[in-house]
Amino acid sequence: MADMPGVIPDAPNLLLLDDTDALIRGVLAWGPTSLVVVDTLSATTPGANENAGEDMGKVLNHCQRLHKATEAAWGQGNGAMVVLIHHSGKDASRGARGWSGLKAAADVEIEVTRNGDFRRACLTKLKDGEDGAVWDFKLVSVPLGFDEDEDLLSSCVIEHTEAPPMRGKKMPTGLKLTVYMAAQELMAPGDVKMVTEVLDRAILQMPHEEGKRDIRRQHANRALQRLITEGYLFLPTPDTVSLISAAAVSPDVFEGTGS
């Protein structure tokens, strides 16, 4: 445990200069540090309007203050990168929720998505380099010991995995991404699901204005058909969908699908 990263068990309000300076003192007291992870942005900005540039701009300025303080303490080029853990909104295809200037202000953005036990980190912005890199991984539980009640304590480590059959393709965008992510949430590569299940999941992520005709299913179905045409999704049968082609799917996964 002595080699574990330092943890400040507090949630400072990054809207406040006094809290930011207290955080800076805590980081500097730990010693030379290359990375400061703020988990999460929401937890450290109580009462902030996530959609307002005034509030979010202040938070980003305070993060920059932290970086500059570590550079001043440990030398130019040795300052800590500040990583903000943030979440997407209801429409995952639109990226991080809140103020659009967040991505513009960031030097780097890495989007983490989940498909059952499989996860993917995608480099969606790199200010001084090429974006688009991906890393596929699982989280594996490991035991740490027992507490005073003899209950097992555990954490998790990263296990790198082979990339799913998206290698060589760019991630789809817009509504196609919403449908593709819905498919990934429902199944792992090799699984087969009913088309209706994927459409139902995608519809939950699509906005709908109350009082207007609901045509989300038609839009989702068109996006799904385009994903099939472009080779992102496959139809093992007319009513089922898979993340990989039928030729790569074991025949026993079709049991119960009516095929």
C-alpha positions in Angstrom: 0.0 0.0 0.0 3.0 2.3 0.5 3.3 2.4 -3.3 -0.3 3.5 -3.9 -1.1 7.0 -5.1 -1.8 9.6 -2.5 -5.5 10.2 -1.6 -6.9 13.4 -0.2 -10.2 12.2 1.4 -12.1 15.4 0.8 -14.2 17.1 -1.9 -13.0 20.7 -2.1 -15.2 23.2 -3.8 -13.3 24.1 -6.9 -15.5 27.2 -7.3 -13.8 28.7 -4.2 -10.3 30.1 -4.2 -9.8 29.2 -0.5 -10.7 25.5 -1.2 -8.5 25.4 -4.2 -5.5 26.8 -2.3 -6.1 24.2 0.5 -6.0 21.5 -2.2 -2.8 22.9 -3.6 -1.2 22.8 -0.1 -2.3 19.2 0.3 -0.8 18.2 -3.1 2.4 20.0 -2.4 2.7 18.4 1.0 2.6 15.0 -0.7 5.6 15.7 -2.7 6.5 15.7 -6.5 3.4 14.6 -8.3 2.8 14.2 -12.0 -1.0 13.6 -12.0 -3.9 14.9 -9.9 -7.2 13.2 -10.4 -10.4 15.0 -9.4 -13.1 12.5 -8.9 -15.7 13.8 -9.9 -16.1 17.3 -11.4 -19.7 17.3 -10.1 -18.7 16.4 -6.6 -16.2 19.2 -6.4 -18.5 21.9 -7.9 -21.6 21.9 -5.5 -24.2 24.3 -6.6 -22.5 25.1 -9.9 -24.4 25.5 -13.2 -22.7 22.9 -15.4 -24.0 24.7 -18.5 -22.6 28.1 -17.5 -19.3 29.2 -18.8 -19.0 31.6 -15.8 -19.0 28.7 -13.3 -17.1 26.2 -15.4 -14.5 28.7 -16.5 -13.8 29.5 -12.9 -13.2 25.8 -12.1 -10.9 25.5 -15.1 -8.9 28.6 -14.0 -8.5 27.1 -10.5 -7.3 23.8 -12.0 -4.8 25.8 -14.0 -3.8 27.5 -10.7 -3.1 24.0 -9.2 -0.9 23.1 -12.2 1.1 26.3 -12.1 1.6 25.9 -8.4 3.1 22.4 -8.9 5.3 23.8 -11.7 6.6 26.5 -9.5 7.4 24.0 -6.7 9.0 21.3 -8.9 10.3 23.2 -11.9 9.1 24.0 -15.4 7.9 21.0 -17.2 7.4 19.0 -14.0 4.0 20.4 -13.1 1.1 18.0 -12.4 -1.6 17.3 -15.1 -5.0 17.8 -13.6 -7.6 15.2 -14.7 -11.3 15.9 -14.2 -13.5 12.8 -14.1 -16.8 13.8 -15.7 -19.9 12.1 -17.1 -21.8 12.2 -20.4 -25.4 13.4 -20.5 -28.5 11.4 -21.3 -27.4 11.5 -25.0 -24.0 9.9 -24.9 -23.3 10.8 -28.5 -23.1 14.5 -27.5 -20.1 13.8 -25.2 -19.5 15.3 -21.8 -22.6 17.0 -20.3 -22.7 20.7 -19.5 -20.8 23.6 -21.0 -19.5 23.0 -24.5 -16.3 25.0 -23.6 -15.1 22.1 -21.4 -13.8 20.1 -24.3 -12.4 23.2 -26.0 -10.4 24.1 -22.9 -9.1 20.7 -22.3 -5.6 19.6 -23.6 -6.7 16.0 -23.6 -10.1 14.2 -23.6 -10.4 10.4 -23.0 -13.9 8.9 -23.3 -14.5 5.6 -21.4 -17.4 3.4 -22.5 -18.6 0.1 -21.2 -20.0 -3.0 -22.9 -20.8 -5.5 -20.2 -17.5 -6.6 -18.8 -15.6 -4.9 -21.6 -14.5 -1.3 -21.5 -12.9 1.0 -24.0 -10.9 4.2 -23.5 -10.9 6.4 -26.7 -8.7 9.4 -27.1 -11.2 11.9 -28.5 -8.9 15.0 -28.2 -5.2 15.5 -28.1 -4.2 19.2 -28.3 -0.6 18.6 -29.5 -1.0 15.3 -31.3 -3.3 12.9 -33.2 -6.4 11.7 -31.6 -8.4 8.5 -32.2 -6.3 6.0 -30.3 -8.2 3.3 -28.3 -7.4 1.0 -25.4 -9.6 -2.0 -24.6 -9.7 -3.4 -21.1 -11.5 -5.2 -18.4 -11.6 -4.5 -14.6 -10.6 -7.5 -12.6 -11.4 -7.8 -8.9 -8.4 -8.5 -6.6 -8.5 -9.2 -2.8 -6.7 -6.7 -0.5 -7.4 -8.4 2.9 -10.1 -8.4 5.5 -11.6 -5.7 7.7 -12.2 -5.9 11.5 -15.4 -7.8 10.8 -13.5 -10.3 8.6 -15.3 -9.1 5.5 -13.2 -9.3 2.4 -11.8 -6.0 1.1 -11.2 -5.8 -2.6 -10.3 -3.4 -5.4 -9.7 -3.9 -9.1 -6.9 -3.8 -11.6 -6.9 -3.3 -15.4 -6.6 -6.3 -17.7 -5.9 -5.3 -21.3 -8.0 -7.1 -23.9 -8.1 -7.5 -27.6 -10.0 -4.8 -29.4 -13.5 -5.7 -30.6 -14.1 -5.8 -34.4 -14.1 -1.9 -34.6 -10.4 -1.9 -35.3 -9.6 0.1 -38.4 -13.0 1.9 -38.3 -13.8 5.3 -36.9 -16.5 5.4 -34.2 -19.9 6.3 -35.7 -21.3 9.7 -34.9 -24.6 11.3 -34.1 -27.6 9.0 -33.9 -25.6 6.1 -35.2 -23.3 6.3 -32.2 -26.3 6.3 -29.9 -27.6 3.1 -31.5 -24.2 1.5 -31.6 -23.6 2.2 -27.9 -27.0 0.8 -27.1 -25.9 -2.4 -28.8 -22.7 -2.5 -26.9 -24.5 -2.0 -23.6 -26.7 -5.0 -24.3 -24.2 -7.5 -25.5 -20.6 -8.6 -25.8 -19.0 -9.6 -29.1 -20.5 -12.9 -30.1 -23.8 -12.4 -28.3 -27.0 -12.0 -30.3 -29.9 -9.8 -29.3 -33.3 -9.0 -30.8 -33.3 -5.9 -33.0 -36.3 -4.6 -30.9 -34.2 -4.7 -27.7 -31.4 -2.6 -29.2 -33.9 -0.1 -30.6 -35.7 0.1 -27.2 -32.4 0.8 -25.4 -31.4 3.4 -28.0 -34.7 5.2 -27.7 -34.2 5.7 -24.0 -31.1 7.8 -24.9 -32.9 10.0 -27.5 -34.5 13.3 -26.7 -38.3 13.7 -27.3 -40.3 16.9 -27.0 -43.5 16.4 -25.0 -46.6 16.9 -27.1 -45.0 16.1 -30.4 -45.3 12.9 -32.4 -42.8 10.3 -31.2 -40.7 9.2 -34.2 -37.7 8.1 -32.3 -38.1 4.5 -33.3 -38.1 5.3 -37.0 -35.0 7.4 -36.6 -33.3 4.7 -34.5 -34.2 2.0 -37.0 -32.7 4.0 -39.9 -29.5 4.6 -37.9 -29.3 0.8 -37.2 -29.8 0.0 -40.9 -26.9 2.4 -41.8 -24.7 0.7 -39.1 -25.4 -2.6 -40.8 -24.6 -1.3 -44.2 -21.4 0.2 -43.0 -20.3 -3.0 -41.2 -20.6 -1.9 -37.6 -23.5 -4.2 -36.8 -24.6 -7.5 -38.3 -28.0 -9.3 -38.8 -27.5 -13.1 -38.1 -31.2 -13.3 -38.8 -33.8 -10.8 -39.9 -34.9 -10.2 -36.3 -31.5 -10.4 -34.4 -28.4 -8.2 -34.3 -24.8 -8.9 -33.4 -21.6 -6.9 -33.0 -19.7 -9.4 -35.2 -20.6 -11.2 -38.4 -22.5 -14.5 -38.3 -19.4 -16.3 -39.6 -17.6 -15.4 -36.4 -20.4 -16.3 -34.1 -20.6 -19.8 -32.5 -23.8 -21.6 -33.6 -24.9 -22.2 -30.0 -25.5 -18.5 -29.5 -28.5 -18.7 -31.8 -30.4 -21.1 -29.5 -33.7 -19.6 -28.6 -33.6 -16.9 -31.3 -35.9 -18.8 -33.7 -33.2 -19.1 -36.3 
